[in-house]
């Protein structure tokens, strides 16, 4: 029987439970200076609220030192310090457990939404790429990342709208966004009939413009939803157009017809599909008011409209160093691509943009720059234990958190932690870079690495990332008594690579062998 993987969440849960009932007190350390002596800390102030004078009874200290359980990391020691109760894990045992089952740490800890169906609606994709604003581009990237994270948990995801503009499809492929293309437009005939029964036409003799069916009052529906729902108080009348009905028809069609294997017994069943599905509208702050109208219009015109509709609002985008404030999405891509080409030319020399071998690399780097800029802010950090404890061990929990949608929260809006993966990958890159520059892995010192040229340094990195049966040609041969340490470090690099590749896949980015 396979040993269950260790987890930060399981360990924290067991530590808090060992202290008895009450609020959680333990925290996981992340800073280098703290990790020299401890991995978890129960701060003194938190202990004072739990125990008299902050003194933990001796029997509880013994229980913490002997802590065991599914997914719980083995404890080396637990002792009071001026900062609080300090606990350090049996690091060699943790290394052995993690590195002997690397693949298990590149998968989600637990299913976030078991058996759930999510319909992700990104209205910005109904425009052409030349009309796509940067705030709308952000909604596209958020929706794409969220879809990948949910699917990694086994959630069935449908993406709407299906893209009709061939130029938009080409641009999405350039951005490595996986989005469906339209085969045919959904029929809005039934919705049109219902709308004509509900709308109020003009009675002052004026003729309605082509494509406009009339006006529909939404005030009553807003009041029915309750003031706490989050709808704008200025929502009153909605001008019902043919285009609006076409959008609703596509949403309804997608909601009623799911792939056959999406959920046994429910595929293609309108009666049950709407109840089991969460609809998430991913919109920019400028589009929010119009999307609320569409939300309410759907509820008004369709008896079996989804009850669970949430709005994921993306804020405005400011591009550092941009030549103008009103840059379109394609202009933004060209701007970042030019920067990548220029940086590579300064680093490697020559005009590599004309080299076919670098075309793919520059494309990936440009997209990666855009996605990280749109989805995150850059954090700071530095350490072997840091790599495992801060990056590999918590990764399954991170995968679960990125796909966590709180559909039970009151109100109209929903939040998503799409920024977590970008922050994590930046942190991992910085931790690994610091580690690689300081630590001898295959016998090459940091000074020797620094003295190597670009090609030789790439060969070093490539060789060190291969499996332990590889034999480096470039380096001095390691001493026999260091083989064990070398193989463990190679396993650690393998684990880092597995986690890094999985994280990049959540952003739709392939790993590059060199840059």
C-alpha positions in Angstrom: 0.0 0.0 0.0 1.4 3.4 -1.0 2.3 5.8 1.7 0.2 8.9 1.7 2.0 12.1 0.7 2.9 14.6 3.3 1.0 17.8 3.4 1.5 21.2 5.0 -2.3 21.5 5.6 -2.5 18.1 7.3 0.6 18.9 9.5 -0.8 22.3 10.5 -4.2 20.7 11.3 -2.6 18.0 13.5 -0.5 20.6 15.3 -3.5 22.8 16.1 -5.5 19.8 17.2 -2.8 18.6 19.5 -3.1 21.8 21.5 -6.8 21.2 22.1 -9.9 23.2 21.1 -9.6 26.8 20.1 -8.5 29.0 17.3 -5.5 27.9 15.1 -2.2 29.2 16.5 0.5 27.5 14.4 2.1 29.2 11.4 4.4 27.8 8.7 7.8 29.6 8.5 9.0 30.7 5.1 12.0 33.1 5.8 15.5 31.8 5.5 16.7 33.0 8.9 13.7 31.4 10.7 14.1 28.1 8.8 17.6 27.7 10.1 16.1 26.6 13.5 12.4 25.9 13.0 9.7 25.0 10.5 6.5 25.9 12.4 5.9 28.4 15.2 3.1 28.9 17.7 3.7 32.6 18.5 3.9 33.5 22.2 1.0 35.9 22.1 -1.3 33.3 20.6 -0.2 30.8 23.3 -1.0 33.4 26.0 -4.6 33.5 24.8 -4.8 29.7 25.0 -2.8 28.9 28.2 -2.0 30.7 31.4 1.1 32.8 31.0 1.6 31.2 27.6 3.0 28.0 29.2 2.1 24.9 27.3 1.6 21.8 29.6 4.3 19.2 29.5 2.0 16.4 28.3 1.1 18.6 25.2 4.7 19.2 24.4 5.3 15.4 24.5 2.2 14.9 22.2 3.6 17.4 19.7 7.0 15.8 19.7 5.4 12.4 19.0 2.9 13.7 16.4 1.7 11.2 13.8 -1.2 10.9 11.4 -2.0 10.6 7.7 -0.1 13.2 5.7 1.6 14.6 8.9 5.3 15.2 8.6 7.4 13.6 11.3 8.6 15.9 14.1 12.2 16.1 15.3 11.8 18.4 18.3 9.4 20.9 19.9 10.5 23.4 22.5 9.6 26.8 24.0 11.6 29.8 22.8 11.2 33.6 23.4 9.2 33.8 20.1 6.9 31.0 21.1 6.6 27.3 20.7 9.2 26.3 18.0 8.9 23.0 16.1 11.3 21.4 13.6 10.6 18.5 11.4 12.8 15.4 10.8 14.1 16.9 7.6 16.0 13.8 6.2 12.8 11.7 6.7 10.7 14.4 4.9 13.2 14.6 2.1 13.1 10.8 1.7 9.3 10.7 1.7 8.9 13.5 -0.8 11.6 12.7 -3.2 10.6 9.0 -3.4 7.1 10.1 -4.7 7.8 13.2 -6.7 4.8 12.9 -9.1 2.4 12.9 -6.1 3.4 16.5 -5.3 2.5 17.8 -8.7 -1.2 17.0 -8.4 -3.9 18.8 -6.4 -4.2 17.9 -2.8 -8.0 17.3 -2.9 -10.7 17.8 -5.5 -11.9 21.4 -5.1 -15.4 20.9 -6.6 -16.1 17.2 -7.1 -18.7 16.5 -9.7 -19.1 20.2 -10.4 -19.8 21.8 -13.8 -18.6 25.3 -14.4 -19.6 27.5 -17.4 -17.0 30.2 -17.9 -18.3 33.2 -19.9 -15.8 35.8 -21.2 -17.8 38.4 -23.2 -14.6 40.2 -24.4 -14.0 37.4 -26.9 -17.0 38.6 -29.0 -14.9 41.5 -30.2 -12.1 41.5 -32.7 -8.5 41.5 -31.4 -7.9 45.0 -32.7 -10.7 46.2 -30.5 -9.6 44.2 -27.4 -8.6 46.6 -24.6 -5.9 45.5 -22.1 -8.5 45.2 -19.3 -10.4 42.8 -21.6 -7.3 40.9 -22.4 -6.8 40.4 -18.7 -10.3 38.7 -18.4 -9.3 36.3 -21.2 -6.1 35.3 -19.5 -7.9 34.9 -16.1 -10.6 32.8 -17.7 -8.1 30.6 -19.5 -6.0 30.0 -16.3 -9.1 29.4 -14.2 -10.3 26.8 -16.7 -7.0 24.9 -16.6 -7.0 25.0 -12.8 -10.6 23.6 -12.6 -10.0 20.9 -15.2 -6.9 19.8 -13.2 -9.4 18.9 -10.4 -11.7 16.9 -12.7 -14.2 19.7 -13.0 -16.1 19.8 -16.3 -15.6 23.3 -17.8 -17.4 24.8 -20.8 -16.1 28.0 -22.3 -18.4 30.7 -23.9 -18.5 32.3 -26.3 -17.2 30.1 -29.1 -14.9 32.4 -31.1 -16.1 33.2 -34.6 -13.5 35.8 -35.7 -10.6 34.0 -37.4 -8.2 36.8 -36.4 -9.2 36.4 -32.8 -8.5 32.7 -33.0 -5.1 33.4 -34.4 -4.4 35.9 -31.6 -5.5 33.4 -28.9 -3.2 30.8 -30.4 -0.4 33.3 -30.2 -1.2 33.9 -26.6 -1.4 30.1 -26.0 -5.0 30.4 -24.8 -7.0 27.3 -25.4 -10.5 28.4 -26.5 -13.2 26.8 -28.7 -14.0 28.0 -32.1 -17.6 28.5 -33.3 -19.1 26.1 -35.9 -22.5 27.7 -36.1 -24.5 30.4 -34.3 -27.1 29.2 -31.7 -30.7 29.9 -32.7 -32.4 32.7 -30.7 -35.9 32.1 -32.2 -37.5 30.8 -28.9 -35.9 33.6 -26.8 -37.1 36.1 -29.3 -40.7 34.9 -28.9 -40.4 35.2 -25.2 -38.8 38.6 -25.4 -41.6 40.0 -27.6 -44.1 39.0 -25.0 -42.2 40.8 -22.2 -40.8 43.9 -23.8 -42.5 47.3 -24.0 -42.4 48.9 -27.4 -42.3 52.6 -28.1 -45.9 54.2 -27.9 -45.0 57.7 -29.0 -45.1 56.8 -32.7 -41.4 56.5 -33.1 -40.0 53.6 -35.1 -37.5 51.3 -33.3 -34.1 51.1 -34.8 -33.3 47.8 -36.6 -32.2 45.1 -34.3 -34.0 46.6 -31.2 -37.1 44.7 -30.0 -38.1 47.0 -27.2 -37.5 47.9 -23.6 -37.7 45.6 -20.5 -38.0 46.7 -16.9 -35.5 45.0 -14.6 -36.2 47.0 -11.5 -38.6 44.5 -10.0 -36.2 41.6 -10.7 -33.4 43.5 -8.9 -35.6 44.0 -5.9 -36.5 40.3 -5.9 -32.8 39.3 -5.8 -32.4 41.4 -2.7 -30.2 44.4 -2.0 -27.4 42.2 -0.7 -27.0 40.5 -4.0 -24.7 43.2 -5.3 -26.6 44.4 -8.4 -26.2 48.0 -9.3 -28.9 50.2 -7.8 -29.1 52.1 -11.1 -30.3 49.1 -13.0 -33.8 49.9 -14.3 -34.6 49.4 -18.0 -32.8 47.2 -20.5 -32.9 47.7 -24.2 -33.5 44.2 -25.7 -31.6 43.8 -28.9 -31.1 40.9 -31.4 -27.4 40.8 -30.4 -28.3 40.4 -26.7 -30.7 37.6 -27.4 -28.0 35.9 -29.5 -25.6 36.0 -26.6 -28.3 34.5 -24.3 -29.1 31.8 -26.8 -25.4 30.7 -26.9 -25.2 30.7 -23.1 -28.4 28.6 -22.8 -27.3 26.2 -25.5 -23.9 25.6 -23.7 -25.7 25.2 -20.4 -28.1 22.5 -21.8 -25.7 20.4 -23.9 -22.6 19.1 -22.1 -20.2 16.5 -23.3 -21.5 13.0 -22.8 -18.7 12.1 -20.3 -19.0 15.4 -18.3 -21.3 13.9 -15.6 -22.9 10.5 -15.8 -26.7 10.7 -16.2 -26.8 14.5 -16.7 -25.4 15.1 -20.1 -27.9 16.8 -22.4 -30.5 17.0 -19.7 -31.8 20.6 -19.4 -33.8 19.9 -16.2 -30.8 18.8 -14.2 -28.0 20.6 -16.0 -29.0 24.1 -15.0 -29.3 23.2 -11.3 -25.9 21.5 -11.1 -23.9 24.2 -12.9 -22.2 27.3 -11.7 -22.0 30.1 -14.3 -19.1 32.5 -13.9 -19.0 35.7 -16.0 -15.4 36.9 -16.2 -15.6 40.6 -17.1 -13.6 43.8 -16.8 -14.8 46.6 -14.5 -16.0 48.6 -17.5 -18.2 45.7 -18.7 -19.7 44.9 -15.3 -22.9 47.0 -15.6 -23.8 45.6 -19.0 -23.1 42.1 -17.8 -25.5 42.6 -14.8 -28.2 43.5 -17.4 -27.5 40.3 -19.3 -27.6 38.3 -16.1 -31.0 39.6 -15.1 -32.4 39.4 -18.7 -31.5 35.7 -18.7 -33.4 35.2 -15.5 -36.3 37.1 -16.9 -36.7 35.4 -20.2 -35.8 31.8 -19.5 -37.7 29.7 -17.0 -34.7 27.3 -16.4 -32.0 30.0 -16.3 -29.2 29.1 -13.9 -29.8 30.2 -10.3 -26.1 30.3 -9.5 -24.6 33.1 -11.6 -21.4 34.8 -10.3 -19.4 37.7 -11.7 -15.6 37.7 -11.5 -14.6 41.3 -12.0 -11.0 42.1 -13.3 -9.6 45.5 -12.5 -7.9 47.9 -14.9 -4.4 47.3 -16.4 -1.4 49.7 -16.3 1.5 48.7 -18.5 4.9 49.8 -17.3 6.9 51.6 -20.0 4.1 51.6 -22.5 4.3 54.2 -25.3 0.7 55.2 -25.0 -2.3 54.8 -22.5 -4.8 53.4 -25.1 -2.8 50.4 -26.3 -4.8 47.5 -27.8 -4.1 43.9 -27.0 -2.2 43.1 -30.3 -0.1 46.3 -29.8 0.7 45.2 -26.3 1.9 41.8 -27.5 4.1 43.5 -30.2 5.5 45.9 -27.5 6.5 43.0 -25.2 7.8 40.9 -28.0 10.1 43.7 -29.2 11.4 44.0 -25.6 12.1 40.3 -25.4 14.0 40.4 -28.7 16.0 43.4 -27.7 16.9 41.9 -24.3 18.1 38.6 -26.0 20.1 40.6 -28.6 21.9 42.4 -25.7 22.5 39.1 -23.9 23.5 36.8 -26.8 24.5 39.3 -29.5 23.2 39.5 -33.0 19.6 39.7 -34.3 18.2 36.4 -33.0 14.7 37.5 -34.0 15.6 36.5 -37.6 16.7 33.0 -36.5 13.9 30.4 -36.9 15.3 28.4 -34.0 14.5 31.3 -31.7 11.1 32.2 -33.0 9.3 29.8 -30.7 11.4 30.8 -27.7 10.7 34.5 -28.2 7.0 33.8 -28.6 6.8 31.8 -25.4 8.8 34.4 -23.5 6.6 37.2 -24.8 3.4 35.4 -23.7 5.0 34.5 -20.3 5.8 38.1 -19.7 2.3 39.2 -20.5 0.6 36.5 -18.4 2.8 37.1 -15.4 2.3 40.9 -15.7 -1.5 40.5 -16.0 -1.9 37.8 -13.3 0.5 38.7 -10.6 2.9 41.0 -8.8 6.5 40.0 -8.2 7.3 38.9 -4.7 10.7 38.6 -3.0 12.5 35.6 -1.4 15.7 33.4 -1.4 17.7 28.1 0.1 17.8 22.8 -0.1 15.2 22.8 2.6 13.7 26.1 1.3 13.1 24.5 -2.1 11.3 21.5 -0.6 9.5 23.1 2.3 8.4 26.3 0.6 7.8 25.0 -3.0 7.4 21.3 -3.4 5.6 20.2 -0.2 2.9 23.0 -0.4 2.3 22.7 -4.1 -0.7 20.2 -4.0 -2.5 22.6 -1.7 -1.7 25.5 -4.0 -3.2 23.7 -7.0 -6.4 23.1 -4.9 -6.6 26.8 -3.8 -6.3 28.1 -7.4 -9.4 26.1 -8.4 -11.4 27.1 -5.3 -14.6 28.9 -6.2 -16.8 29.9 -3.3 -20.2 29.6 -5.0 -22.0 29.6 -1.6 -20.9 33.1 -0.7 -23.8 35.7 -0.6 -24.0 38.3 -3.3 -23.4 38.5 -7.0 -19.6 38.6 -7.1 -17.1 35.8 -6.9 -13.4 35.9 -6.4 -10.7 33.6 -7.8 -7.1 33.2 -6.7 -5.6 33.2 -10.2 -2.6 35.3 -9.0 -1.4 32.5 -6.7 0.3 30.4 -9.4 2.3 33.3 -10.9 3.5 34.4 -7.5 4.4 30.8 -6.6 6.4 30.3 -9.9 8.3 33.6 -9.4 9.1 32.5 -5.9 10.2 29.1 -7.0 12.4 30.5 -9.7 14.1 32.8 -7.3 14.6 30.1 -4.7 16.0 27.7 -7.3 18.3 30.3 -8.8 19.7 31.1 -5.4 20.2 27.4 -4.6 21.8 26.6 -8.0 24.3 29.4 -7.8 25.5 28.3 -4.3 25.3 24.5 -4.2 27.7 22.0 -5.9 25.5 19.3 -7.5 27.7 17.5 -10.0 31.0 18.8 -8.8 31.0 22.2 -10.4 31.4 25.1 -8.0 29.6 28.4 -8.2 32.9 30.1 -9.2 33.4 27.6 -12.0 29.8 28.1 -13.2 30.3 31.8 -13.3 33.3 31.4 -15.5 31.6 29.3 -18.1 30.2 30.7 -21.3 26.5 30.7 -22.2 26.7 27.4 -24.1 28.8 25.6 -21.4 26.5 26.9 -18.6 23.4 25.6 -20.5 25.1 22.2 -20.8 25.7 22.2 -17.1 22.1 23.0 -16.3 20.8 20.5 -18.8 23.0 17.7 -17.5 22.1 18.4 -13.9 18.4 18.2 -14.7 18.7 14.7 -16.3 18.3 11.5 -14.3 20.9 10.1 -12.0 22.2 7.7 -14.6 23.6 10.5 -16.7 27.4 11.0 -16.7 28.5 14.6 -17.2 31.2 15.2 -19.8 32.1 18.7 -18.8 32.6 18.5 -15.1 35.2 17.1 -12.8 34.2 13.7 -11.6 32.6 13.8 -8.1 34.2 12.0 -5.3 32.8 8.5 -4.5 31.7 9.4 -0.9 29.5 12.3 -2.4 27.5 10.0 -4.7 24.6 9.7 -2.3 24.4 13.4 -1.8 24.6 14.0 -5.5 21.8 11.6 -6.3 19.5 13.2 -3.6 20.1 16.6 -5.1 19.4 15.3 -8.6 16.1 13.9 -7.2 15.4 17.4 -5.7 16.0 19.0 -9.1 13.6 16.5 -10.7 11.0 17.4 -8.1 11.5 21.1 -8.8 11.2 20.5 -12.6 8.0 18.5 -12.1 6.4 21.2 -10.0 7.6 24.0 -12.4 6.3 22.2 -15.5 2.9 21.6 -13.8 2.7 25.2 -12.7 3.5 26.5 -16.2 1.0 24.1 -17.7 -1.7 25.8 -15.5 -0.8 29.0 -17.4 -0.7 27.3 -20.8 3.0 27.8 -21.1 5.5 25.1 -22.3 8.8 24.8 -20.6 11.9 26.0 -22.5 15.3 24.3 -22.5 17.1 27.6 -22.7 16.4 31.4 -23.1 
